[in-house]
């Protein structure tokens, strides 16, 4: 299943005009984030839990949303990045996310669902603060 997710993300990144390197990086980051999200899927209905991956390509970016029910912890979040700035491969953070293969990571938990969005901008655009 993870190989299929990676292929869909790479195809969407290609459609959006990302370089081959960026396509591969976003695909790897998505697969890593999905892999790291599996242990968070829990609760009374864990056998019927779903990990949903939504891939959207826009004229200026590709967004991959990973949604799950269960433990309300981000696979990657600002607190984890800041808390382990000097540590490569910290628990819960994939190398793909730490080495900036994506331009932005957003996280939210609402109504029992956790969502992480990986964003990669096209054409050298970067996130603005």
C-alpha positions in Angstrom: 0.0 0.0 0.0 2.8 2.4 0.8 4.4 2.0 -2.6 1.1 2.9 -4.2 0.8 6.0 -2.0 4.3 7.0 -3.0 3.5 6.5 -6.7 0.4 8.7 -6.5 2.2 11.5 -4.7 5.1 11.3 -7.3 2.6 11.5 -10.2 0.8 14.4 -8.6 4.1 16.2 -8.0 5.1 15.6 -11.6 1.8 17.1 -12.9 2.4 20.2 -10.7 5.8 20.7 -12.4 8.1 19.8 -9.5 11.6 18.6 -10.3 12.4 14.9 -10.3 14.3 15.4 -7.0 11.4 17.2 -5.4 8.9 14.5 -6.6 11.0 11.8 -5.1 11.5 13.8 -1.9 7.8 14.5 -1.4 7.0 10.9 -2.1 9.5 9.7 0.4 8.3 12.1 3.1 4.7 11.0 2.5 5.6 7.3 2.8 7.6 8.0 5.9 4.8 10.0 7.5 2.3 7.3 6.7 4.6 4.6 8.2 5.1 6.7 11.4 1.3 7.3 11.7 0.3 3.6 11.8 1.2 3.2 15.5 -1.0 6.2 16.4 -4.1 4.5 15.1 -5.8 3.2 18.2 -8.9 3.2 20.3 -11.9 0.9 20.7 -12.4 0.5 17.0 -8.7 0.1 16.1 -9.4 -2.9 13.9 -11.6 -0.7 11.7 -9.5 2.4 11.8 -8.6 4.2 8.6 -5.6 6.1 7.5 -6.7 8.5 4.8 -4.3 10.1 2.4 -5.5 13.0 0.2 -3.2 14.2 -2.6 -4.0 17.6 -4.2 -2.0 19.4 -6.8 -2.4 23.1 -7.4 -0.7 25.5 -9.8 1.8 26.5 -7.1 2.1 23.5 -4.8 1.3 19.9 -3.9 -0.5 19.2 -0.7 -0.7 15.7 0.9 -3.1 15.4 3.9 -2.7 12.3 6.1 -5.7 11.8 8.4 -6.4 9.3 11.1 -8.4 8.6 14.2 -6.8 7.4 17.3 -4.0 8.9 19.4 -4.1 12.7 19.0 -0.4 13.2 18.5 1.2 14.6 15.3 3.6 12.4 13.4 5.7 15.6 13.1 5.1 19.0 14.7 6.8 22.3 15.5 7.4 21.2 19.1 9.2 18.1 18.0 11.3 20.0 15.4 12.3 22.6 18.0 12.9 20.1 20.8 15.3 18.1 18.7 17.0 20.7 16.6 20.4 19.1 17.1 19.3 15.5 16.9 19.0 13.7 13.5 16.5 10.9 13.4 14.6 11.9 16.6 11.8 9.6 17.6 8.6 10.3 15.6 10.3 12.4 13.0 11.2 11.0 9.7 14.5 12.0 8.0 12.4 13.1 5.0 10.6 15.7 7.0 13.6 16.8 9.0 15.8 17.4 5.9 13.2 19.7 4.4 12.0 17.5 1.5 8.8 19.4 2.1 8.4 23.1 2.5 5.7 23.2 5.2 4.1 20.7 7.7 0.8 21.6 9.3 -1.0 19.7 12.0 -4.4 19.8 13.5 -6.6 17.6 15.7 -10.4 18.1 15.6 -13.4 16.0 16.4 -11.4 12.9 17.0 -9.4 13.1 13.8 -5.8 14.1 13.4 -4.6 15.7 10.2 -1.1 16.3 9.0 -0.6 18.3 5.8 2.7 18.1 3.9 3.2 21.0 1.4 5.7 21.3 -1.3 5.8 24.5 -3.4 6.6 24.6 -7.1 9.0 26.8 -9.1 11.2 27.8 -6.2 8.3 29.3 -4.2 8.7 28.9 -0.4 6.3 29.3 2.4 5.8 32.9 3.7 5.2 33.6 7.3 
